[in-house]
Amino acid sequence: MNAPSPRARRTARLAATAGAAALGAGLFALPAFAQAPVPVDVVHPSSHLITADGSELEGSLTVVFGEDFAEGEHDVTAVFDLAPSTGVVYWADSNPSYGGCGPDATSGLLHCAAEDADRTVDFSYMYAAEPEAAAGEYPYTITIAVDGETVLTVDETMGVVAPQSGSPFLHGDLFFEDVEPGSSADVRPEFLQDAALPSDTAALVVTVRGSEYVSYGLAWPRAEYDNCIPADSAPEAVCVVTDFEDLPGTAFVFRDSLWLDVDAAAPGPMNLCGCSYSVEAIDEGTLDDRFGGVFWDEGGDLFGLMAAGDPESEFSDPYNGYLDIRTAEHPYDLALTDRTVKGAEGDEVTVTIPVQNLGTADAPTVFDGPGSYALVGDLPAGTRLVGVEGPDDGWFCGDDGESYPGDAAEYVDVSMPQVDADGADFVCLFHRIDAGATLDVELTVEITDGSARGAGSLTVAALGSADYPGDLDADQGNNTAALRLDGSGALPKTGSPLTWVLTGAAAALVVGIALYVATTRRRRGTGDAAE
């Protein structure tokens, strides 16, 4: 039998463990003539829904007593009368800080005990529904006693559901190298039918997904068949196939091409996207619910599938195949020009710093977080920073007088511990700059010494490394410019702490890279699928 969907496992686990809430008064009953202290509150998952797949779940029960409970003088027990014959089994939690729970040696019922208890009693245990457990709802009662006297009963219901059927398919991957921006990748992957289709299968749904998350829109799926739904508002093209064969052990391939269109302004060489595709079997009810039934003319131009013959792919993932695109060389060119602060001593002067992209490729968003590119400024002698303002809300600027997270320099320093950014008077992080665009940054300084000499510098560069996103700037020689006071002829400083920007050492920008990897490298094998 195929393994249940990881999503089904996670759903069952969350449903069973994340729903703890205080029980209402109507859910438990006091026995007649109870003399021992009675709990004032009981916290326990108020409804269970677990999957019969043997997944180990953590359970807890908290019993709270009032002021009439003398701590250290009473024993508290709780007995769950859900019989092992239901297929739901319990065992002790190995955490020594909790516990006191375990199955009774004779009956198998879960029994929890706390000697010399405090007013708040925490019990912890493990449980699961065995694979052979029958789906259904099983009422049971938790009996809470103090010193052997029953003081409260709690009525509960355990719901057991059958595991979802696994996918009958295993997907292969495709890799596209040197794809020219503005062209298309021809998507015809191979996939293996690993098991018989469900008997009620009415259609196979083929989905191709383009670039998402930080690289959104750089590769867009395209389908031009009557039985396909084009990717108009989201990077996802869907085709529905009703003419299919049920041939376990057979490798199939797309009979007709689908495409991933690469943005004409995409830079390269760059791993553009971890795009993906999937093939799933659906029944007639799902066909009606999702697509309104058959929405095409059977005599039209239809997308289809066919046997692959001698397949070349490796098949492992039951839920997705991955479509990786690496673009051909197509650089952007970040550039700055020298700027001068002009004015008299004591003046506040605003200087416009144009940040340019002189290349034919966009410099797109490649990292999550405050930015993918940085403008770093080191002020000339005789000036004091008043403020710096980016051209729009997508800019994250700060100076060394501000506190994290308002300080972009501090963000860079925290994200790249190997970098000494102390020499920077201000840093602006920004997400993107399109080909041919100019973005104006407004820098305001106070002239504190009009006779001072010694130029500052401006630097713009991409964050990242040669591995990701790659060396995409055509000319790093124009990434640095002088920032002078009143026409000083001094050259911009070199070898300063600002040179870190050009090293591309931002592999330590953990948040962005981790999210990129999680989004685009979800591979490879059933181990990944079952996480």
N, C-alpha and C positions, 0 to 999 in steps of 0.2 A: 504494500500500500504506500502511496506517496506521502511524504511528510506534510503535515498541515502547514498552511500559510503562516509565515512569521507574524504577519499582521494579526491573524487569528490568535496566535499565542500571546502576543502583546495585549490584545483586547481582553482576553480572558484574565490575564494576570492583573491588568489594571482594574477590571471590574471586581476582582476578588479582593484586592488589597488596598485600593485607593478610596473606597467609599465609607471609611469609618466615620460614624456620626453618633451623637448622643441619641439613645433610644427614647421615644416618647412614652408617656405613662401608659398608654393603651397597649403597648407591646409586651408588658410583663405583668405578672400577677403576684400579689402577696398571699402567702398561705395563711389560713386562719390561725389565730392565737400565737403568732410569731412573737417570741420573747427576746430572742437575740437581736443585736443591732441589725437594722435593715439598710441596704445600700441606698444612697441618695441619687446615684447616677451609675449607669452602666454604658460603656462605649465598646461597640463591636460592629463589624461590617453588617449593616442592617439587611442587606440582600446579597446573596452569592450568585455568581454566574460563572461557572468554570467549565473548561473544555476537557473532555475525556481523552486526554493524550498523555497523561502522566506528568505534566509540567508541575514542578515543585512550587508551591505557593506559601507565603508567610501569612500567618494569622495571629491576631492578638485579641485579648479581652481585658478590659480595664474595669475594675469594680471600685467604686468610690463610696466611702462611708462618712457619716457625719460626726458631730462632736460626742455622740454617745458611744462611739467605738473607742475603747481604750487600746492604744497602740501597744503591740508586743504581748497582748494578753489573749488573743483569739487566733484560732486557725480558720482559714477560709478555703473552701473548695468549690469547684465548678465542674459539673459533669455534662458532657454533650451526648445525647442519646441517639445520634445519627449512626445507624448500624453499618458495619463494614460491608454487609450484603448489598448496599447501594452502589458499591464500587468507589466510594469516597473513603480514603484512608488517612489516618493521622499518625504523626510521630513527633518526637521531642525536638525542640529547637536546640541547636548546638551552642547558641549564645549563652554563656554562663551568667550574664547579667539578668536574664529573664528565665522563662521556662517554668519549672514546676509542673509541666504538662507532659503527658505521654499516654499511649493506649493501655487500657487495662489488660492484664495478661490473660484473663478469662473471656471477657466480653468483647474486647477490642474497642470499647467506647473510649473517647478521649476523656481523661480525668486530670484535672489541674488542682494543685494544692499548694497553699502558702502557710507555713507554720509561723506563729508569733507575728502575725501580719501587721503592716502599717495601715493607715486609713485608706490609702490608695494602693490597690493591689494590681500589679501588671502581670498578666500571663502571656506567654508567647509559645507558638507551636507551628508546625509545618503540616501541610495537607496537600492532597492531590486527588484527582479523579482518574482512576486507572483506565487504560485504553479500552478495556472491555466493559466499562460502566455504561449502563443504558441511559439514554437521554431522558430527562424528565425532571419533575420538581419533587423534592423530598422534604416534607416537614419534619422538624425535630425541635427538641426543647433543651435549653441550658438550665440546669438546676444549680442554684447558688446556695451554699450552706455556710453557717458560722457555728463552729464547734459541733458539727454534726447535725445541726438543726436547719432545715430548709427555711430560707428567708425570702427567696425570690425565684420565680421561674420566668424564663424569657423564651418566647416562641419565635422560631426562625424557619426559613425555607432555603434549602440548598438547591440551586438550579444547575443541572448538568446538561451541556450541549455537546453534540457530536462534532468532531473536528471537521473543518472544511476540507473538501477534497483538494489535493495538490494539483498543480498544473500538469497536464499530460505532455507538456512540451519542455524541452531543454533548448536554450537559445545559444547560438554562436555569435561571435563579435566580428565587426568589420573595422579596418583601419585604413584611413585615406591619407596619403602623404602628398606634399607639394600641391595642394589644391589652390588654384589661383583665385584670389578674391574677385567676386563677380561671377564666378562659375558655379557649378553644381556638382555635388557628389551623388553618384548613381547608387541608390540603396537597394541592393538585392541580397540580403543575408540568407544564410542557411540556418535551419533549426531542425531539431529532431523530435519526432513524436515518440515519446518514451513509454507511453501507456495508452491503452484504449481510451477513446473519447467517452465521456459520460453518455449514457444511453439516450438522454433527452437533449443532446446537442442539436441546436437549430442553426447555428452560424459560428464562424470563426471571426473574431475581431482582431484586426491588425492595426497597431498604433505606432506611429513614428513621432518621436519627440525631439524638438530642436534644442538649441542652447537655452538654458534657463539660468536663473540666479545672476551672478555678477556678469556673465557673458551673454545676457539675455539679448536675443535678436540677431546675434552675429551669424547664426546658422538657422535657417527657417525651413521647416518641412513643406513639401509640396506634393499634392496628389491631384491628378486630373482625370479621374475616372468617375463614371456615373454612380458607382456604389461606394464612393468615398466622400467624406466630409472634409473640405479643405481647412487649412489652418489660417482662419481669417483673423481672429482676435487673440489667439494664444498659439504658442509654438507646438501644436499637436495636430497631426493629420490622422484621420481614422478611416479605415476601409472595412466593409462588412462583406464576408464571403459566405454564401450559402451553398455553392457548388464545391464540395470538398470530399475527400476520401478519408476513411478511418483505417489507417495502416500503421499500427504500432511497430516500432523498430525502423521506420522509414525516415530518411532525411528529406526535408522539403526546402524549397527556395521560392522567393517571390517570382512568379511567372512574369510579372510586369514591373517595371521600375517605379519606385518612388524616389524623391529627390530631397536633398538638403541644399538649399541655396545659400551660398556664402556671401555675406555682405561685401559689396564692392570696396568699401572703405576699411575692411578688416585688416589689421596689421599682420605681418608675418616675417619670419617663420614663428608660429605660435600654435600651441595646442589649444584650439579654438573652443572646443566643447566636448563634454562627455555626453553626447546625445545618446538616445536609446530607442529601442523598439520592443514591442511585445506582441505575442500571439496568444489569445485566450479563447476558450470555448464557452458559449453562452446558450441558455435554453430559450424557448420561444417566448416565455414571459419576459425575460430580460431583453430580448430583441424588441418586443413591443414597448417596454418601459423606456429603454434608452434611445431607440431610433424610430419608434412608431411603426415597427414592422419593416417589411421590405419597401424601401423608398425609391427604388430604381426600376427601370424597364429592363426586363431580362434580356432583351435584344440589343441593349446599348453597349457602350464601350466599358467593359468591366475589368477591374483588377482581380487577379486570381493567383493561385498557388499551384505548384507542380513538384513532382519528385525531383530530388537533386541529382540522382544518379550516383556519382562517386564524390561524396562530400569532402571538402578540404578543411572544414572548420572543426574546432573542438567545442563540445557541447557540455555546459555545466549548469547554467543559471536557469531555474524554472520560471522566473518571473520577468527577466529583461535580458536583452542582448545590447551590447554597447557599440556605439558608432562614433569612433574617435576621428577627428579631423585636425590635421596639421597643415597650416597654410604655407604657401610659397612665400619667398622673400617679398616684403612690401612694407618698408619702414615708415614711421612718422619721423618728424624732426622738430623736437622742442628747441626753442631759441629765445634768447634775451638780447637786448641791446643796452649799451652803457647809458646810465642816467646820472643827472647832476642835481644836487640840492642847492638852490640859489636863494640868497636872502641875507639879511643882516643878523648880527648876534642878537639873540632874544626872540627872533621870529619863529613862529610855527609855520612850517612849509609842507605842503602836500605835493608829492611826486607821484605821477602815474607810471606804473611799471607794466608794460605790455608783455604778456606771456603769449608766445606764438607757437603754432604748429605749422611749419613750412613744408611738411611732407604731404604725400598723397593719401596716406592712411590716417584714420582716426587713432588717437591715443585713448582707447576705451577703458571703462571700468574693469579692473582685473582683480581687485581685492575687496572684501567686505570691510566695513569699518569706516573711519573718517576719510580715507582717500587712497588713491593709487599713485599719485604724483605729489611732489613737494616743491615749493618755492621757499628757499632759505635765504635770509638776509643777514649780513654782517655790516653794521652801520659804519660810516666813516668817522674818523676822529672829529671831535668838536660837535657831535650831534647826540640827541637823546630821543629815544623812541616815544612817541605820543600814542600812536595807534596804527593798525593796519587793517584794511577792510577788503575782503574779496569781492568779486563782481556779483555773486549771488549767494543764496543760502546753502549751496552745495560746497562752499569753501569753509574750511575749519582752520582758523588762524589764531595764533596766540604769541605771547612774548614771555621772556623768562621772569617777568614780574607777576604773572598770573599763576593760578593753582590748577592742577590737573582735576577734571578733564578739560577745562577751558583752555589749557595751554598745549598747543600742538607740539611745541618743542619737547615738553615733558612727555607727551604721548609717544613721540619718536624715541625718546630716551628710555621709556619703560618698555616699549615694544622691541627695541634693539639694544640690549644691555651691553653689547660689545662696542657701541658707538658713544663717543664723547661729543655731545651736542652743546656743551657749555659755551662755545664760541659764537653760537647763533644768537642774534638779537631778536629775531622773529622767525617763525616757520608757519607756512600755510600749506595744508594738505587739501587736495582737490581730486575729484573723481575722474574727470575726463576732459579732453579738449579735441574737438573735431579737426579734420584736415582743413588747412587754410584759415583756421579761426585765430582770433586774437582775444585774449581775456585780460582786462585791465584791472590791476590791483592798485588800490590807493594807499600809499604809505605817507604818514604824517610824522614829522620829526621836529624837534626844537633845536635851533642852532645855539649851542652853548659857548662856542669859541670860534668866531668867524675866521681867525687866522690859522686854525689848526690845519695840518696837512697829514695825509695818510688815508688812502681810499679804502672804502669797504668793498664788499662784493655781493653779488646776487647769483644764485645758482638754481636752476630748475632741472629736475630729473625724475625718472621713473623709479618707484620703489620695486624691489623684487630682485631676482637673480637670473643668471644665465639659463637656469633650468625652467623657471617660471617667473614672469611671462616670457622671458628671453631677452636677447639684445636687439631691441626694436627701434632704437633711436639712430637715425642715419648719420648724424654728425654731432658728437658730443662736444666738439670744439666750440660750438656756439651756445652751450648750456650755461656758461658763466659770463658775467658782465661786470663792469666796474660800477660802483656807486660812489660818486665823488662829491665833495663839498665845494661849491662855488668854483668849479673848473679846475680843481687840483690836478696836476699832471701825473700824480703818482699812479703806479700800476696796481690793479687789484691784488690782494694778498693771495699767495698760493701755499699749498701745504697746510692750510688751516684746518680746523675741525670740520669745515664744511665739505671737505673732499670725500667724506663718508657717503654723501648722497650719490656720488658717481660710482661707488664700488658695487652697487647692486647687491648689498649684503642683507637685504631685507628678508632673507629666508627665515629670520627669527621673528618676523611679524606674524606671530603664531595664530592669531584669530583669523586673519584673512586666509592664510594658506591652509589652515585646518579645515575651514569651511569649504574652500575650493576643492580640496582633496575629497572631502565627504560627499560633495555634490557630483564631482566628475570622475571619481575613481572608484565607484561602487562595484568592485569586482574582486574576485573572480572565483566562482565555484560555489558549491552548495553551502559551504561554511559561511560565506558572506550572506547568502540569502537567508540563513536561519538565525542571524543575530537578533 
